[in-house]
């Protein structure tokens, strides 16, 4: 659909100053802008699937935030900015993952859990939820700092502290249960 509104989109032209359209619904924005935005951002992302995923998520957020975004002068610009930010976030995440994999590759090929007199501890660590288990492994086994662990996991420093705290509490409970059996 073009800016002329052909195809029955629900929008009205602003009073001519900017030439932008004011849309009556997120569905109308989607109808007019999904395909052109997905095409353009596939160039930005370098990957059509990643671009489509980002644009779909941006439109999903538009629907959730329509009450607020509908008051904006340019709802399409908001969707475009959200989609670009999502692509940028995905690239950052991929970069962190690649860096972690490169760091792990430099480790010995046949790494085993640390030897300890308490194999129940490592069984309990393996039973933790993934994020807690990852935080424990990176912080205690790989000897990374909280900040390095946060970077490797792609989360904030506070999230790592939270995961480590929850892991310690859960491990304490799990190991007390094993000791009482």
C-alpha positions as CSV (number, residue, x, y, z in Angstrom):
1,X,0.0,0.0,0.0
2,X,1.2,3.4,-0.7
3,X,0.9,6.7,1.2
4,X,-2.3,7.4,-0.8
5,X,-4.2,5.0,1.4
6,X,-5.3,2.7,-1.4
7,X,-6.4,-0.7,-0.2
8,X,-8.7,0.5,2.6
9,X,-6.2,1.3,5.3
10,X,-7.5,3.0,8.3
11,X,-5.5,6.2,8.5
12,X,-6.0,9.9,7.9
13,X,-3.6,12.4,6.6
14,X,-2.2,15.0,8.9
15,X,-2.7,18.6,7.9
16,X,-0.1,18.4,5.3
17,X,3.0,19.8,7.2
18,X,5.0,16.6,7.4
19,X,3.2,14.4,4.9
20,X,3.0,11.6,7.6
21,X,-0.1,9.6,8.1
22,X,-1.9,9.1,11.4
23,X,-3.1,5.5,11.7
24,X,-6.3,4.4,13.5
25,X,-5.0,1.0,14.4
26,X,-1.8,-1.1,14.6
27,X,-3.3,-3.4,12.0
28,X,-3.4,-0.5,9.5
29,X,0.3,0.3,10.2
30,X,1.1,-3.4,9.7
31,X,-0.8,-3.6,6.4
32,X,1.0,-0.6,5.0
33,X,4.5,-1.0,6.3
34,X,5.4,-4.6,7.3
35,X,6.7,-5.8,3.9
36,X,8.7,-2.6,3.0
37,X,10.2,-2.5,6.5
38,X,11.1,-6.2,6.5
39,X,12.8,-5.8,3.1
40,X,14.8,-2.7,4.2
41,X,15.9,-4.2,7.5
42,X,16.9,-7.5,5.8
43,X,19.7,-5.3,4.3
44,X,20.5,-3.9,7.8
45,X,20.5,-7.3,9.5
46,X,22.2,-9.1,6.6
47,X,19.6,-11.9,7.1
48,X,16.0,-11.8,6.0
49,X,14.8,-14.2,8.7
50,X,16.4,-12.1,11.5
51,X,14.9,-8.9,9.9
52,X,11.4,-10.5,9.7
53,X,11.7,-11.7,13.3
54,X,12.7,-8.2,14.5
55,X,9.9,-6.5,12.5
56,X,7.3,-9.0,13.8
57,X,8.4,-8.4,17.4
58,X,8.3,-4.6,16.8
59,X,4.7,-4.9,15.5
60,X,3.8,-7.1,18.5
61,X,5.1,-4.4,20.8
62,X,3.2,-1.8,18.8
63,X,0.0,-3.7,19.5
64,X,0.8,-4.0,23.2
65,X,1.7,-0.2,23.4
66,X,-0.8,1.1,20.9
67,X,-2.6,3.3,23.4
68,X,0.6,5.3,24.0
69,X,2.1,5.0,20.5
70,X,-1.1,6.0,18.7
71,X,-0.5,9.5,20.2
72,X,2.9,9.8,18.5
73,X,3.4,11.9,15.5
74,X,4.9,9.0,13.5
75,X,3.9,5.6,14.6
76,X,5.9,4.0,11.7
77,X,9.1,5.6,12.9
78,X,8.5,4.1,16.3
79,X,8.1,0.6,14.8
80,X,11.2,1.1,12.7
81,X,13.3,2.2,15.7
82,X,12.1,-0.8,17.8
83,X,13.0,-3.2,15.0
84,X,16.4,-1.7,14.4
85,X,17.1,-1.8,18.2
86,X,16.1,-5.5,18.2
87,X,18.5,-6.3,15.4
88,X,21.2,-4.4,17.2
89,X,20.5,-6.3,20.4
90,X,20.6,-9.6,18.6
91,X,23.9,-8.7,17.1
92,X,25.3,-7.8,20.5
93,X,24.0,-11.1,21.9
94,X,25.6,-13.1,19.1
95,X,28.9,-11.2,19.6
96,X,28.8,-12.1,23.3
97,X,28.1,-15.8,22.5
98,X,30.9,-15.9,20.0
99,X,33.3,-14.4,22.5
100,X,32.2,-16.9,25.1
101,X,32.7,-19.8,22.6
102,X,36.1,-18.5,21.7
103,X,37.1,-18.3,25.4
104,X,35.8,-21.8,26.0
105,X,37.7,-23.1,23.0
106,X,40.9,-21.9,24.5
107,X,40.2,-24.1,27.5
108,X,41.5,-27.7,27.7
109,X,39.5,-30.0,25.3
110,X,38.6,-32.6,28.0
111,X,37.5,-30.5,30.9
112,X,35.9,-32.3,33.7
113,X,34.0,-30.8,36.7
114,X,36.5,-29.9,39.4
115,X,37.5,-32.8,41.6
116,X,36.1,-32.6,45.0
117,X,35.5,-34.9,47.9
118,X,31.8,-34.1,47.5
119,X,30.4,-35.5,44.1
120,X,26.9,-34.7,45.4
121,X,27.7,-31.1,45.1
122,X,28.3,-31.3,41.3
123,X,25.2,-33.5,40.9
124,X,23.3,-30.8,42.7
125,X,24.9,-28.0,40.5
126,X,23.9,-30.0,37.3
127,X,20.3,-30.1,38.7
128,X,20.1,-26.3,38.9
129,X,18.1,-24.2,36.4
130,X,20.2,-23.3,33.4
131,X,20.9,-19.7,34.3
132,X,21.8,-20.5,37.8
133,X,24.0,-23.4,36.7
134,X,25.7,-21.2,34.1
135,X,26.4,-18.4,36.7
136,X,27.8,-21.0,39.1
137,X,30.0,-22.6,36.5
138,X,31.4,-19.3,35.1
139,X,31.9,-17.7,38.5
140,X,33.2,-20.6,40.6
141,X,34.7,-23.0,38.1
142,X,35.9,-20.7,35.3
143,X,36.9,-18.1,38.0
144,X,35.3,-15.2,36.2
145,X,34.4,-12.0,38.0
146,X,30.8,-11.1,38.4
147,X,31.2,-8.5,35.6
148,X,32.9,-11.1,33.3
149,X,30.1,-13.6,34.1
150,X,27.5,-11.0,33.3
151,X,29.2,-10.2,30.0
152,X,29.5,-13.9,29.1
153,X,25.9,-14.6,29.9
154,X,24.6,-11.4,28.2
155,X,22.9,-10.2,31.3
156,X,23.3,-7.4,33.9
157,X,25.7,-7.6,36.8
158,X,22.6,-7.6,39.1
159,X,21.2,-10.6,37.3
160,X,24.4,-12.6,37.9
161,X,24.3,-11.7,41.6
162,X,20.7,-12.8,41.8
163,X,21.4,-16.1,40.0
164,X,24.3,-16.8,42.2
165,X,22.3,-16.0,45.3
166,X,19.4,-18.2,44.3
167,X,21.8,-21.0,43.3
168,X,23.6,-20.9,46.7
169,X,20.2,-21.1,48.5
170,X,19.0,-23.9,46.3
171,X,22.2,-25.8,46.6
172,X,22.1,-25.4,50.4
173,X,18.6,-26.9,50.5
174,X,19.4,-29.7,48.0
175,X,22.6,-30.7,49.9
176,X,20.8,-30.5,53.3
177,X,18.2,-32.9,51.9
178,X,20.9,-35.3,50.6
179,X,22.6,-35.2,54.1
180,X,19.3,-36.0,55.8
181,X,18.6,-39.1,53.7
